[in-house]
């Protein structure tokens, strides 16, 4: 009798184990494969998609999308994906080529276009809505989970904005005049700094352009020059030296600096760099 019970128990446990393995396998293989054009998009998809998505990012966080060189591994990512999320930026010129090369008839391409710097909380929140809509369209079965995750993330975004705004106000950033990379100007304006002038890519900083910026900086009492990390560090260093101003690099993407793999960590790091620079 006891022997039969042990045999039955063993069979039951084996069945449960196999069931768990099948369930886990099903959960893994059923995940939606989403290719993303940047770490900014990657992080938002992870927050909304959770365990229902597998994210395959293309452009490294320390590289500007406009300078992205396609590799065979990137084509493979797109060839296996069901959704490709782009920002819709002019710099994403590689997109058409890689989509054509991947030759994936099941791939849905969505440009989650949102105006402004995606590091700004309100812009990040607007981008959440665009990504949410794309995920629901491709995977309507998990709509409730996606909506709940998006709502939770937007609450975190709002809390982070309140915290950062308080820190910046206490630091007195409204008194600081800045010359900045055009790709950081929106963020700095949101942060409360006074933007005197901006410059584009380092390649466009001709001697005449630099002279004009230095003249503007001197007449306005600029004490800080801010560069965009992904355009190449210290693009405005020579301008800062002429003005005897602080020179600073900020990142527009999570992971651009070490230990900034989330949007929260990335914006916190940028803000702390700014506060330290104006002390």
N, C-alpha and C positions, 0 to 999 in steps of 0.2 A: 504493500500500500504506500509506504513512505517512498519506495523507489519510484513508483508511478508518479507520485507528487513531484519528486525531484526532476523527473524527466519532463513533466508538464511545465514546471516552473522554468526549466532551462529553455524549452521551446518558446515559452512566452517572452522571456528576456531577450532571446535571439531575435524574435519577431519585432519587439520594440526597438532593438538596436538597429535592425535593418530599416525599420520605418523612419527612425531619426536620420539615418544616413541618406535615405532617399529624399526626405524633407529638406535636409541641408543642401543636398545636391541640387534639388529643384529650386530652392531659394537662390542659390548662386547662379545657376544657368538662366533663371528667369529675369535676372537683373537687366535693365535697359542700359545698353552701352551708349554713353554720351561723350562725343569728342568736343573739346572746348579749345578756343583759340588762345586763351591766356589763363594765368593762375587766378585772376580776379573772377572770371567766369567759372573756372573749375571749383572755387570755394563756394560760390553761391549754389551751384548744382549739388554739391555735397551736402549743404545745409538743408536744401529743400528735398532732395531725392533720398537721402539717408541710405538705408539698406536696399532700396529698390533700384539703385543705379550703380553703374561702374563708370567712373570718369576717366577719360583718356585725354590728357592735356597735350597740346602741341608746343606752343612757344614757351621757352624757359622764362622764369620770372625776372631774371636779370637782363633780359634781352628785349629790345623794342620790336613789336610785331612787324614794323616796316623793314627790319633788317633780318627777318627770319629766312633761313636757308632750309629747304625741304630735304628730309632724309628718308631713306626707304622705310624706316620704322614708323615714321609719321604717316606715310601712305597706308601702311598696314593697319594703323589705328583707325583711319577713316574707312578702310575697306570692310572693317568688322562692325562699325558703329551703326546705330539706327538714327541718331540725331547728331547734328553738328551745329553747335552754338557759336556764333560770331558776334562781335560788337557792332559790326557795320561801319568800322572806322575806315577812312581813306587809305590808311597804312596797311590794311590787310590785303595787299595786292597778290599775295601768294595763294589766296583762297581758291580762286577759279581754277588755277593750275592743279592744285592738289586734289580738288574735288573731281576733276576730269580724269586725273591719273588713277585715283582710287577705283573708279568705275563701279560704284556701288549703287545699283538701282533702288535699293531699299533705304538709302540715306535721305533723311529729311534735313534740309539746311534752313536754319533760322537766324536772322540778324536781329539780336535783341537790342536794337538801337535806343540809347538813352543819352540825351545831351548832358554834357558836363563831365567833370572828373569823377570816376567811379569810386574814388577813395572818400569822397564827400558822403556823409551818412544819408542825406536825402536822395542823392543819386543812387547810392547803393540800394536803398529801399525801393526806388522805382525800378531798378534792374531786377530785383527779386520778383516783382509782378510780371515782368516780361519772361523771365526764366520759368516761373510757375506756369504761365499759360502754355509755353512750349512743351513742358513735361506732361501737362494734362492732355494736350492734344495727341502726343505720341503714346501715352500710357493712361488712358481714362480710368482704368480699373483701380488705380491707386490715387485717384483725385483727392479723397479725404485726407490721406496721409500727407500728400504734398501740400495741401492747403494748411493743415495743422503745423507742419514744419516751417512753412513760410511765415505764418503768423508769429510763431515763437522767435524766429530769427529777426523779424522786424521789431519785436519788442526789445531784443538785445541791441539792435542798431540804435534805437531811440535812447536807450539807457547810456550807451557809449557816447552818443552825441552830447547829452547833458553833462556827463562827466568831463569830456574833453573841453567843451565850451567854458566850463567853470575854471578849469586849469589855465586855459589861454587868457581868460579875462583877468585872473589873478596875476598872470605874468606880465600884463600890460602890453599886449601885442599891438593894440591900436595906435601906439606911439611909434611903432617901428616902420620905417620906410624901406621898401624892398625893390630890387631888380631881380626878376625871376625868369626861368625857362617858361615859355608859353604853355608847356604841358604841366606846370605846377602852379601857374598863376591863379586858376580857378580855386584850387584847394587853399592857397594862401589867402585869397580874398575871403573865402568862407571862414577861414580861421580868424580873420579880423585884422590882418596886416594891411598896410597901405602899399599898393602896387604902383610904383612910379613908372616902370617900363618893363617890357618883356622881350625875350629873344627866342628865336626858333632853334633849329638844330645847330650844333657846333660848326658844321660846314658853311653855314650862312653868316657866321660871325666874322665878317670881313673887317679889315682895319678901320674903314670908315664907319661901319656899324658900331664897332667897339668904341670909337671916339665919341659918337653920338650918345651911346649909353653912359659912358663915363661923364660926359658933360651934364646929362640929365641927372645922374647920380649925385654929382657935386652940388648942383643947384638945389636939389631936393633933400640933401642931407641923408643919403642912403647909407645904412649901416649893415645891411645884410644882402648877400647875393645867393640865390637859391638855384641849384641845377637839378635836372632830372636824371636820376641814376641810369635809367635805361637808354639815355642818349649818349652816355659816356660821361664818366665822372669829371667834375671840375671844369665844365665847359666855360663857366664864367669866372674862373679863378683869376685870370689876368685883370678883369674888370674890378674884382674885389680888391686886388692888390693896389690898383690905381686909386681906389676910394678909401683905402685903409679900412675896409669892411670885412665882416666875417663871411666866409665862403662855406656853403653847405650843400650836401647832396641829399635829396629825398627820393623815395621810391614810390612808383605808381602801382606796384603790384605786390601782393603777398609773396613772401619768399625772396624778395630782392635783396634783403639783408638777412644775415643769419638769425635764426630763431624768430622769424616773422612770417611763419607759414599760414597764418590766418589773417583775415581782414582786420580783426580787432588788434592783433599784435602788430600788424604793419602800420596801422594808423597811430597806435600808441607810440611806436618807435619814432615815427616822423614827428609827432608832436613833442616828444621829449627832446629830440634833436633841436627843434626850433627853440624850445624854452631854454635849453642849455646854452644855445648860441647867443641869446639876448640878455643873459644874466650879466 
